[in-house]
Amino acid sequence: MMQACKFIITVVLIVFSFTLFSQVEKSTTKKIINGKTFLIHKVKQGETLFAISKVYEVSREDIAMENPIVFEGLQPDMELKIPLKTTVYVEDENFQVHIVEAGETLYGITRKYKLDANEIASLNPEVSSGLKPGQKLRIPKKHNTSQYHVEKNSKYLYHVVEAKQTLYSLSKQYNVDINEIYSVNPGLKEAGLKEKDVIKIPNKNYSPPLLVFPEDNQVKDTIPEILDEEIPVSLCDSFNYKEYGKPFNIALFIPLYAAKNSAVDVKKVIQEQQNFYPGTRFIEFYEGVLLALDSLKNSGISINLTVYDTAKDSARIATVLQDSKMKDIDLIIGPFFKTTLEPVAEFAKDNNIPIVSPHSSKSDFISENPNLIFLNPNLEILVDETAKKTLLLGNLNVILVKTGIKASDQTIDLYKAAYEQHKDSVAIIEIDYASKGMSGIISSLKADKNNIVVYTATDRSTVLKFINFFYADVFKMEKTFITLLGMPIWKNYDNIEVENLHDLQFMVGNTSYVDYNHSEVKQFIRKYRKVYHTEPSDRSFMGYDIMMFFGKILYSHGKDFIPCLPDYKQKLLCTDFKFEKVSEEGGFANSFLILEIYDKEYNVVPLEKFILSNDVE
């Protein structure tokens, strides 16, 4: 009997519930407001917000957020905007609609429309779950500022992470505990803070609103979930290569001089009876690139490489850039000559194409070109990183040699500024070589110190003369630690006796170092020998590493990978990349450096390895 009563009560409740909701007639009238589509419901006598929400399967909170007037109570003939369960965006006078393409990222969309990522996220909350091909986004046609404004009475403030910002600095800026920031940003603790991320900051001035719905016997309620459902929008996590589903297009601008080299007999080159013009350095680089493409293909990454043999021909460059196919390029590598870099870099900027330059970042236009990526450190970075590396030796006596040559002395001034940051632990002596000569340098050496003589001239004959004189004077000072710190270009001077460089423990900054004992290096050498029947050079390794790095970052983040550069890491054969943004509107420069030392055992090794294997105090 009791079970029968329960059954009857249940049936009555179901019927009552059905009767209650059936009083509300679901509208089919649609209206577009600010680019967002709503159903328009006209309130009838006796309807409640609770009943309306159940019929449309939309929460009272969502209806209330679109219709604040409901807090004053429902009235007959009142029109309510009912948000659709599946958001539909259409173009109107205030908003346009962007349809997401395969491989597109939020960063690329912000660049296209010159909007802040947070503004797009606020207008399209669904992007917090990632972008999908075919997805529609609301884009405002007019905006007054690139910085999205967040009301101060909001529960959260949305912050777009800038370069070099830390959680500590943000916690101080907003006066919140770091753990509070972690608590409202799931995954942030594991992933770390990244430039261009949009993170939530708890608002200390926020006072939770008490939403009172007049019907339903003045039931009090709050909205705890509305903003909590959003998660940080990461610009580097929205690309899916499988969804992208097509090869990346890379253009390589490299001077192969095919017309001149086509008649060269490779066998005679190996036998040193013939030479390629202007040498083999570009061919060796290209061979490394081709091996990398094979490795990428084997790992499931498809790349279409177009090679432009442009040399120093500006007219040829102009013709290539006019080719309509260039606008479909996802990445440009090169050109290798500075005289032809600027027009290609401008083209890349205008068409939003990343461009990788093998040069150092001393060109003026990098500060205004966000698409430009320099692989080699500029002079300032070279000096600063070199000085930092030498501090590993400890107990330093640094002798800075001024030659009277303008460029050389400017470099010496940079070294002086770098070492003066550590003047409490480094003795610094400046020598005017023109007046004091070699004797001034020798008298400044300290038997109880690790002496570094910094000489920065670059003229071939001047450098050779200095090395010969210096070597003759210090050769017999076996008990005094002396090292000569010079310039990278010295390595190209074939008239310098390599034995002298080893005896002087020559140190020089470099962006690559090949450890021939490493298993992956040995594997690369075997493959290179098999394919090309010769030995790989440093340029072969570099060509391989560059193509592997950028091929894989395209795979991970798509063609809009640029903001992901500072945090992207990959194990390479001979180098590493440590990219830093040069300015707010500029591109990126690589600050990675290996400080090599030519030791007295005739090895060339990184300074760290030298210190470990020698008794340096």
C-alpha positions as CSV (number, residue, x, y, z in Angstrom):
1,M,0.0,0.0,0.0
2,M,2.8,2.4,0.9
3,Q,4.5,1.7,-2.4
4,A,1.3,2.4,-4.2
5,C,1.0,5.7,-2.4
6,K,4.5,6.7,-3.3
7,F,3.8,5.8,-7.0
8,I,0.6,7.9,-7.0
9,I,2.4,10.9,-5.4
10,T,5.2,10.6,-8.0
11,V,2.7,10.6,-10.8
12,V,0.9,13.6,-9.4
13,L,4.2,15.6,-9.1
14,I,5.1,14.7,-12.7
15,V,1.7,15.8,-13.9
16,F,1.9,19.0,-11.9
17,S,5.3,19.8,-13.2
18,F,4.2,19.2,-16.8
19,T,1.1,21.4,-16.3
20,L,3.2,24.2,-14.7
21,F,5.8,24.2,-17.6
22,S,3.2,23.7,-20.3
23,Q,1.7,27.1,-19.4
24,V,4.8,28.6,-20.9
25,E,4.7,28.6,-24.7
26,K,8.2,28.4,-26.3
27,S,8.9,31.2,-28.7
28,T,10.5,30.7,-32.2
29,T,11.1,34.4,-32.8
30,K,14.8,35.1,-33.2
31,K,16.5,38.4,-33.0
32,I,20.1,39.4,-33.6
33,I,21.5,41.8,-30.9
34,N,25.2,42.8,-31.1
35,G,26.0,39.9,-33.4
36,K,24.5,37.4,-31.0
37,T,21.2,35.5,-31.8
38,F,18.5,35.3,-29.1
39,L,15.0,33.8,-28.9
40,I,12.6,36.6,-27.9
41,H,10.1,35.4,-25.2
42,K,7.0,37.6,-24.5
43,V,6.0,37.1,-20.8
44,K,2.4,36.2,-20.2
45,Q,0.3,36.5,-17.0
46,G,1.2,33.9,-14.4
47,E,4.6,32.9,-15.9
48,T,7.6,32.7,-13.6
49,L,11.3,32.9,-14.4
50,F,11.7,29.4,-13.1
51,A,9.1,28.0,-15.5
52,I,10.6,30.0,-18.4
53,S,14.1,28.7,-17.7
54,K,12.9,25.1,-17.7
55,V,11.0,25.4,-21.0
56,Y,14.0,26.9,-22.8
57,E,16.5,24.7,-20.9
58,V,18.5,27.8,-20.0
59,S,19.4,28.6,-16.4
60,R,17.7,31.5,-14.6
61,E,21.1,33.0,-14.1
62,D,21.9,33.1,-17.8
63,I,18.5,34.7,-18.6
64,A,19.0,37.2,-15.8
65,M,22.5,38.2,-17.0
66,E,21.0,39.1,-20.4
67,N,17.8,40.7,-18.9
68,P,18.7,42.6,-15.7
69,I,15.1,43.9,-15.6
70,V,13.9,40.6,-14.2
71,F,15.2,41.6,-10.8
72,E,12.3,44.0,-10.6
73,G,9.8,41.3,-11.2
74,L,8.2,39.9,-14.4
75,Q,5.4,41.8,-16.0
76,P,2.9,40.8,-18.7
77,D,4.2,41.6,-22.3
78,M,7.8,42.0,-21.0
79,E,10.2,40.8,-23.7
80,L,13.1,38.6,-22.6
81,K,16.2,37.7,-24.6
82,I,16.7,34.0,-24.2
83,P,20.3,33.0,-25.1
84,L,20.5,29.9,-27.3
85,K,22.0,26.8,-25.9
86,T,24.3,26.7,-29.0
87,T,25.6,30.2,-29.6
88,V,24.9,31.5,-33.1
89,Y,26.8,34.6,-34.3
90,V,25.8,36.6,-37.4
91,E,27.1,39.9,-38.8
92,D,25.3,43.1,-37.9
93,E,26.2,46.8,-37.8
94,N,28.4,46.3,-34.7
95,F,30.0,42.9,-35.2
96,Q,31.4,40.8,-38.0
97,V,31.8,37.0,-37.9
98,H,35.1,35.2,-38.2
99,I,35.0,31.6,-39.2
100,V,37.9,29.7,-37.8
101,E,40.0,27.8,-40.3
102,A,42.0,24.6,-39.7
103,G,45.3,25.4,-38.0
104,E,44.3,28.9,-37.0
105,T,45.2,30.2,-33.5
106,L,43.8,32.8,-31.2
107,Y,47.0,34.8,-31.6
108,G,46.7,34.8,-35.4
109,I,43.1,36.1,-35.1
110,T,44.2,38.9,-32.7
111,R,46.9,39.9,-35.2
112,K,44.4,39.8,-38.1
113,Y,41.9,42.1,-36.4
114,K,44.3,44.0,-34.2
115,L,42.4,43.2,-31.1
116,D,43.4,42.1,-27.6
117,A,43.0,38.4,-27.0
118,N,41.1,39.1,-23.8
119,E,38.6,41.2,-25.8
120,I,37.9,38.3,-28.2
121,A,37.7,35.8,-25.3
122,S,35.2,38.1,-23.5
123,L,32.9,38.3,-26.5
124,N,33.3,34.6,-27.3
125,P,33.6,32.7,-24.0
126,E,33.7,29.4,-25.9
127,V,37.2,30.0,-27.0
128,S,38.4,29.1,-23.5
129,S,37.8,25.5,-24.6
130,G,40.0,25.9,-27.7
131,L,39.3,26.8,-31.3
132,K,37.8,24.3,-33.8
133,P,37.6,24.6,-37.6
134,G,34.2,26.1,-38.7
135,Q,33.7,27.7,-35.3
136,K,32.2,31.3,-35.5
137,L,33.6,34.2,-33.5
138,R,32.1,37.6,-32.9
139,I,34.6,40.3,-33.9
140,P,33.7,44.0,-33.1
141,K,33.8,46.3,-36.1
142,K,34.8,49.3,-34.0
143,H,37.0,49.4,-30.9
144,N,38.5,52.3,-29.0
145,T,41.5,50.6,-27.5
146,S,43.6,47.5,-27.9
147,Q,43.5,46.9,-24.2
148,Y,40.3,45.3,-23.1
149,H,38.6,47.1,-20.3
150,V,37.4,45.1,-17.3
151,E,35.0,46.6,-14.8
152,K,36.5,47.0,-11.4
153,N,33.5,45.5,-9.7
154,S,33.9,42.2,-11.5
155,K,34.7,39.1,-9.5
156,Y,37.9,38.7,-11.6
157,L,40.3,41.0,-13.4
158,Y,41.6,39.5,-16.6
159,H,45.3,40.1,-17.2
160,V,47.2,39.6,-20.5
161,V,50.7,38.4,-19.5
162,E,53.5,40.6,-20.8
163,A,57.1,39.6,-21.5
164,K,59.3,38.9,-18.4
165,Q,56.3,39.2,-16.0
166,T,56.3,36.8,-13.1
167,L,53.6,35.5,-10.8
168,Y,55.4,37.3,-8.0
169,S,55.2,40.7,-9.8
170,L,51.5,40.1,-10.6
171,S,50.8,39.2,-7.0
172,K,52.3,42.5,-5.9
173,Q,50.6,44.4,-8.6
174,Y,47.1,43.2,-7.7
175,N,47.8,42.6,-4.0
176,V,46.8,38.9,-4.1
177,D,48.5,35.8,-2.9
178,I,50.2,33.6,-5.6
179,N,48.2,30.6,-4.4
180,E,44.9,32.6,-5.0
181,I,46.0,33.1,-8.7
182,Y,46.8,29.4,-9.0
183,S,43.4,28.5,-7.5
184,V,41.4,30.3,-10.2
185,N,43.6,29.3,-13.1
186,P,43.6,25.5,-13.4
187,G,46.8,24.1,-15.0
188,L,48.8,27.3,-14.5
189,K,51.1,25.9,-11.8
190,E,52.1,23.0,-14.1
191,A,52.4,25.0,-17.4
192,G,53.9,28.2,-15.9
193,L,53.3,31.8,-16.9
194,K,53.6,32.5,-20.6
195,E,53.6,35.7,-22.6
196,K,50.2,36.5,-24.1
197,D,48.3,34.2,-21.8
198,V,45.0,35.6,-20.4
199,I,44.8,34.8,-16.7
200,K,42.2,35.5,-14.0
201,I,43.1,37.6,-11.0
202,P,40.8,37.6,-8.0
203,N,39.5,41.1,-7.5
204,K,40.0,42.3,-3.9
205,N,37.4,45.0,-4.3
206,Y,34.7,42.6,-5.5
207,S,31.6,42.3,-3.5
208,P,29.4,39.3,-4.6
209,P,26.0,40.4,-5.9
210,L,22.9,38.9,-4.3
211,L,20.5,38.1,-7.1
212,V,17.0,38.1,-5.9
213,F,14.3,36.6,-8.1
214,P,10.9,38.1,-7.2
215,E,8.9,35.1,-8.2
216,D,9.2,31.8,-6.5
217,N,8.5,33.4,-3.0
218,Q,11.4,35.7,-3.1
219,V,14.0,32.9,-3.2
220,K,17.5,34.3,-2.8
221,D,20.2,33.0,-5.1
222,T,23.7,33.8,-6.3
223,I,25.7,33.1,-9.4
224,P,28.9,31.3,-8.3
225,E,29.7,29.6,-11.6
226,I,29.3,32.2,-14.4
227,L,32.9,33.4,-14.5
228,D,34.4,30.4,-12.8
229,E,33.6,28.3,-15.8
230,E,36.1,30.2,-17.9
231,I,39.7,29.0,-18.0
232,P,42.8,30.8,-19.1
233,V,43.1,31.3,-22.8
234,S,46.5,30.1,-24.0
235,L,47.7,31.3,-27.4
236,C,50.1,28.4,-27.7
237,D,47.7,25.5,-27.0
238,S,45.0,26.0,-29.6
239,F,46.6,24.3,-32.6
240,N,45.9,20.7,-33.6
241,Y,48.1,19.3,-36.5
242,K,45.7,16.5,-37.1
243,E,42.8,18.9,-37.7
244,Y,45.1,21.1,-39.8
245,G,45.6,18.2,-42.1
246,K,47.9,19.6,-44.7
247,P,51.6,20.2,-45.3
248,F,53.4,23.3,-44.1
249,N,54.9,25.5,-46.9
250,I,58.4,26.7,-46.2
251,A,60.5,28.9,-48.5
252,L,64.3,28.7,-48.3
253,F,66.2,31.6,-49.8
254,I,69.7,30.3,-50.2
255,P,72.6,31.1,-52.6
256,L,73.3,27.7,-54.2
257,Y,74.6,29.2,-57.5
258,A,73.1,26.3,-59.4
259,A,74.0,27.7,-62.8
260,K,77.7,27.9,-61.9
261,N,77.9,24.7,-59.9
262,S,75.9,22.4,-62.1
263,A,79.0,21.5,-64.2
264,V,81.1,20.7,-61.1
265,D,82.1,17.0,-60.7
266,V,81.3,15.9,-57.1
267,K,84.0,13.2,-57.3
268,K,86.6,15.8,-58.2
269,V,85.4,18.0,-55.4
270,I,86.0,15.1,-52.9
271,Q,89.4,14.6,-54.4
272,E,90.0,18.4,-54.1
273,Q,90.5,18.7,-57.8
274,Q,87.5,21.1,-58.2
275,N,85.6,23.4,-56.0
276,F,82.0,24.6,-55.7
277,Y,81.4,28.4,-56.1
278,P,81.8,30.3,-53.8
279,G,82.6,27.2,-51.6
280,T,80.6,24.5,-50.0
281,R,79.2,26.3,-47.0
282,F,75.7,26.9,-48.4
283,I,75.5,23.4,-50.0
284,E,76.5,21.8,-46.7
285,F,73.8,23.8,-44.9
286,Y,71.2,22.7,-47.6
287,E,72.2,19.1,-47.2
288,G,71.6,19.3,-43.5
289,V,68.1,20.8,-44.2
290,L,67.2,17.9,-46.6
291,L,68.2,15.3,-43.9
292,A,66.0,17.2,-41.4
293,L,63.0,17.1,-43.8
294,D,63.5,13.3,-44.1
295,S,63.5,13.0,-40.3
296,L,60.4,15.2,-40.0
297,K,58.6,13.1,-42.6
298,N,59.4,10.0,-40.7
299,S,57.9,11.5,-37.6
300,G,54.6,12.3,-39.4
301,I,55.3,16.0,-40.2
302,S,54.7,17.0,-43.8
303,I,56.5,20.0,-45.3
304,N,56.6,21.4,-48.8
305,L,60.0,23.1,-49.2
306,T,60.5,25.6,-52.0
307,V,64.1,26.6,-52.7
308,Y,64.9,30.0,-54.2
309,D,68.5,30.2,-55.5
310,T,68.6,34.0,-55.1
311,A,72.3,34.8,-54.4
312,K,72.8,38.5,-54.0
313,D,70.4,39.4,-56.9
314,S,67.9,42.0,-55.7
315,A,66.0,41.8,-59.0
316,R,65.6,38.0,-58.6
317,I,64.4,38.6,-55.0
318,A,61.8,41.1,-56.2
319,T,60.6,38.7,-58.9
320,V,60.2,35.9,-56.3
321,L,58.2,38.1,-53.9
322,Q,55.8,39.0,-56.7
323,D,54.9,35.3,-57.1
324,S,51.4,34.7,-55.9
325,K,52.5,31.4,-54.3
326,M,54.6,33.3,-51.8
327,K,51.5,34.5,-49.9
328,D,50.7,30.8,-49.1
329,I,54.1,30.4,-47.4
330,D,54.0,29.6,-43.7
331,L,57.7,30.2,-43.0
332,I,60.7,31.9,-44.7
333,I,64.3,30.8,-44.0
334,G,66.9,33.3,-45.3
335,P,68.1,35.1,-47.3
336,F,71.8,34.6,-46.3
337,F,73.0,38.0,-47.5
338,K,72.2,41.2,-45.5
339,T,71.7,43.2,-48.6
340,T,68.7,41.1,-49.6
341,L,67.2,40.6,-46.2
342,E,65.3,43.9,-45.8
343,P,62.9,43.5,-48.8
344,V,62.1,39.9,-47.8
345,A,61.6,40.9,-44.2
346,E,59.2,43.7,-45.3
347,F,57.3,41.2,-47.4
348,A,57.0,38.8,-44.5
349,K,55.8,41.6,-42.2
350,D,53.1,42.7,-44.7
351,N,51.9,39.1,-45.1
352,N,52.3,38.0,-41.5
353,I,54.8,35.3,-42.3
354,P,57.5,34.4,-39.8
355,I,61.0,34.9,-41.3
356,V,64.2,33.3,-39.9
357,S,67.4,35.1,-40.5
358,P,70.9,33.5,-40.0
359,H,72.3,36.9,-39.3
360,S,72.8,38.7,-36.0
361,S,70.1,41.0,-34.8
362,K,72.0,44.3,-35.4
363,S,69.7,45.4,-38.3
364,D,67.7,48.4,-37.3
365,F,64.4,47.1,-38.8
366,I,64.1,44.2,-36.3
367,S,62.7,46.6,-33.7
368,E,59.7,47.3,-36.0
369,N,59.1,43.9,-37.5
370,P,57.4,41.3,-35.1
371,N,57.8,38.5,-37.7
372,L,61.6,38.7,-37.8
373,I,63.6,36.0,-36.0
374,F,67.4,36.3,-35.8
375,L,69.4,33.1,-35.1
376,N,72.7,34.8,-34.1
377,P,73.2,37.1,-31.1
378,N,74.0,40.7,-31.8
379,L,77.2,42.3,-30.4
380,E,75.6,43.4,-27.1
381,I,74.2,40.0,-26.4
382,L,77.4,38.3,-27.4
383,V,79.5,40.5,-25.0
384,D,77.0,40.2,-22.1
385,E,76.6,36.4,-22.4
386,T,80.4,35.9,-22.9
387,A,81.2,37.9,-19.8
388,K,78.7,36.0,-17.7
389,K,80.2,32.7,-18.9
390,T,83.7,33.7,-17.9
391,L,82.6,34.3,-14.4
392,L,82.5,30.5,-14.0
393,L,86.3,30.6,-13.9
394,G,86.3,32.6,-10.7
395,N,89.1,34.7,-9.2
396,L,89.2,36.8,-12.4
397,N,91.7,39.4,-13.4
398,V,90.3,40.9,-16.6
399,I,92.6,43.0,-18.8
400,L,90.7,45.1,-21.4
401,V,93.0,46.1,-24.4
402,K,92.1,49.4,-26.1
403,T,93.6,49.6,-29.6
404,G,92.5,53.1,-30.7
405,I,90.4,51.4,-33.4
406,K,86.9,52.8,-33.0
407,A,84.8,49.6,-33.5
408,S,87.2,47.6,-31.3
409,D,87.2,50.1,-28.5
410,Q,83.4,50.3,-28.6
411,T,83.3,46.5,-28.0
412,I,85.8,46.9,-25.1
413,D,83.5,49.5,-23.6
414,L,80.7,46.9,-23.7
415,Y,82.9,44.4,-22.0
416,K,83.8,46.9,-19.3
417,A,80.2,47.7,-18.6
418,A,79.4,43.9,-18.4
419,Y,82.2,43.2,-16.0
420,E,81.6,46.2,-13.9
421,Q,78.3,44.7,-12.9
422,H,80.4,42.1,-11.0
423,K,83.2,44.4,-9.9
424,D,83.1,43.1,-6.3
425,S,84.4,39.8,-7.6
426,V,86.3,40.8,-10.7
427,A,89.5,42.9,-11.0
428,I,89.3,45.1,-14.1
429,I,92.4,46.7,-15.7
430,E,92.1,48.8,-18.9
431,I,95.3,49.1,-21.1
432,D,95.9,51.7,-23.8
433,Y,97.8,49.5,-26.2
434,A,99.0,52.4,-28.3
435,S,100.9,53.9,-25.4
436,K,101.7,51.0,-23.1
437,G,102.2,48.2,-25.7
438,M,102.6,44.6,-24.9
439,S,104.6,45.4,-21.8
440,G,101.5,47.0,-20.3
441,I,99.6,43.8,-20.7
442,I,102.3,41.5,-19.4
443,S,102.8,43.7,-16.3
444,S,99.1,43.5,-15.5
445,L,99.0,39.7,-15.4
446,K,98.6,38.3,-11.9
447,A,100.2,35.0,-10.9
448,D,97.5,34.3,-8.3
449,K,94.6,35.1,-10.6
450,N,92.8,33.6,-13.5
451,N,93.8,36.2,-16.2
452,I,91.6,37.0,-19.1
453,V,93.1,39.3,-21.8
454,V,90.2,40.8,-23.9
455,Y,91.3,41.8,-27.4
456,T,88.5,42.8,-29.9
457,A,90.2,44.0,-33.1
458,T,88.9,42.2,-36.2
459,D,91.3,43.3,-39.0
460,R,93.2,40.1,-40.1
461,S,96.7,41.5,-40.1
462,T,96.2,43.4,-36.9
463,V,94.9,40.3,-35.1
464,L,97.7,38.1,-36.4
465,K,100.4,40.6,-35.3
466,F,99.0,40.9,-31.8
467,I,98.7,37.1,-31.4
468,N,102.3,36.5,-32.5
469,F,103.7,39.2,-30.1
470,F,101.5,38.1,-27.2
471,Y,102.3,34.4,-27.7
472,A,106.1,35.2,-27.7
473,D,105.8,37.0,-24.3
474,V,103.5,34.6,-22.4
475,F,104.7,31.3,-23.8
476,K,107.1,30.7,-20.9
477,M,104.6,31.8,-18.1
478,E,103.4,28.3,-17.6
479,K,102.5,28.7,-13.9
480,T,100.2,31.7,-14.6
481,F,96.7,31.0,-15.9
482,I,96.2,33.1,-19.0
483,T,93.4,33.0,-21.6
484,L,92.9,35.2,-24.6
485,L,89.3,36.3,-25.3
486,G,88.8,37.3,-28.9
487,M,86.2,37.7,-31.6
488,P,84.3,35.0,-33.5
489,I,85.5,36.2,-36.9
490,W,89.1,35.1,-35.9
491,K,88.1,31.5,-36.6
492,N,87.9,32.3,-40.3
493,Y,91.5,33.5,-40.5
494,D,93.5,30.7,-41.9
495,N,96.8,32.5,-41.4
496,I,96.6,32.2,-37.6
497,E,98.5,29.3,-36.2
498,V,96.0,27.1,-34.5
499,E,98.7,25.8,-32.1
500,N,99.2,29.4,-30.9
501,L,95.5,29.7,-30.1
502,H,95.6,26.5,-28.0
503,D,98.7,27.6,-26.2
504,L,97.0,30.9,-25.4
505,Q,93.8,29.1,-24.4
506,F,91.9,31.2,-26.8
507,M,88.2,31.7,-25.8
508,V,85.4,32.7,-28.3
509,G,81.6,32.8,-28.2
510,N,79.8,30.5,-30.6
511,T,76.2,29.5,-31.2
512,S,77.0,25.8,-31.8
513,Y,79.1,23.0,-30.6
514,V,79.2,19.4,-31.9
515,D,79.9,16.7,-29.3
516,Y,81.1,13.9,-31.5
517,N,80.7,11.4,-28.6
518,H,77.0,11.9,-28.5
519,S,75.0,9.0,-29.9
520,E,72.6,11.2,-31.9
521,V,75.5,13.0,-33.4
522,K,77.1,9.7,-34.4
523,Q,73.8,8.6,-36.0
524,F,73.6,11.8,-38.0
525,I,77.1,11.4,-39.2
526,R,76.4,7.9,-40.4
527,K,73.3,9.0,-42.3
528,Y,75.1,12.0,-43.8
529,R,78.0,9.8,-45.0
530,K,75.6,7.3,-46.5
531,V,73.6,9.9,-48.5
532,Y,76.4,12.4,-49.5
533,H,79.5,10.2,-49.3
534,T,81.4,12.9,-47.3
535,E,81.8,14.3,-43.8
536,P,79.3,16.8,-42.4
537,S,80.5,20.2,-41.4
538,D,79.3,22.5,-38.6
539,R,77.0,24.1,-41.3
540,S,75.5,20.7,-42.0
541,F,74.6,20.3,-38.4
542,M,73.2,23.8,-38.2
543,G,71.0,23.3,-41.3
544,Y,69.6,20.2,-39.8
545,D,68.9,21.8,-36.4
546,I,67.3,24.9,-37.8
547,M,64.9,22.9,-40.0
548,M,64.1,20.4,-37.2
549,F,63.4,23.2,-34.7
550,F,61.1,25.2,-36.9
551,G,59.5,22.2,-38.5
552,K,58.5,20.9,-35.1
553,I,57.3,24.3,-33.7
554,L,55.1,24.5,-36.8
555,Y,53.8,21.0,-35.9
556,S,53.2,22.0,-32.3
557,H,51.8,25.5,-32.6
558,G,51.0,26.1,-36.3
559,K,52.1,29.1,-38.5
560,D,51.2,31.6,-35.7
561,F,54.0,30.1,-33.5
562,I,55.9,33.4,-32.9
563,P,54.5,34.2,-29.3
564,C,55.4,30.6,-28.3
565,L,59.1,31.0,-29.2
566,P,60.4,32.1,-25.7
567,D,59.0,29.0,-24.0
568,Y,59.5,26.4,-26.8
569,K,62.3,23.9,-26.1
570,Q,63.7,21.1,-28.3
571,K,66.7,18.9,-28.1
572,L,69.0,19.6,-31.0
573,L,72.4,18.2,-32.3
574,C,74.7,21.2,-32.1
575,T,72.9,24.2,-30.7
576,D,70.0,25.6,-28.7
577,F,67.7,28.6,-29.2
578,K,66.9,31.1,-26.5
579,F,64.7,33.6,-28.1
580,E,64.0,37.0,-26.5
581,K,61.8,39.8,-27.8
582,V,63.8,42.8,-28.7
583,S,61.0,45.4,-28.2
584,E,57.3,45.6,-27.8
585,E,56.7,45.9,-31.6
586,G,59.8,44.1,-32.7
587,G,60.9,40.6,-33.5
588,F,63.1,38.0,-31.6
589,A,66.8,37.5,-31.2
590,N,68.6,34.4,-30.1
591,S,70.7,34.9,-26.9
592,F,72.0,31.3,-26.7
593,L,75.8,31.2,-26.5
594,I,78.5,28.6,-26.0
595,L,81.9,29.9,-24.9
596,E,84.5,27.7,-26.4
597,I,88.0,27.4,-25.2
598,Y,91.0,26.0,-27.1
599,D,92.8,24.1,-24.4
600,K,96.5,23.1,-24.3
601,E,95.6,19.5,-25.1
602,Y,94.4,20.6,-28.5
603,N,90.8,20.2,-27.8
604,V,88.0,22.7,-28.4
605,V,85.4,22.4,-25.7
606,P,82.8,24.4,-23.9
607,L,84.2,26.4,-21.0
608,E,82.0,24.4,-18.5
609,K,83.6,21.1,-19.7
610,F,87.1,22.7,-19.5
611,I,86.5,23.7,-15.9
612,L,85.4,20.2,-14.9
613,S,88.4,18.5,-16.5
614,N,91.0,21.0,-15.3
615,D,92.2,22.3,-11.9
616,V,91.1,25.9,-12.3
617,E,91.0,27.9,-9.1
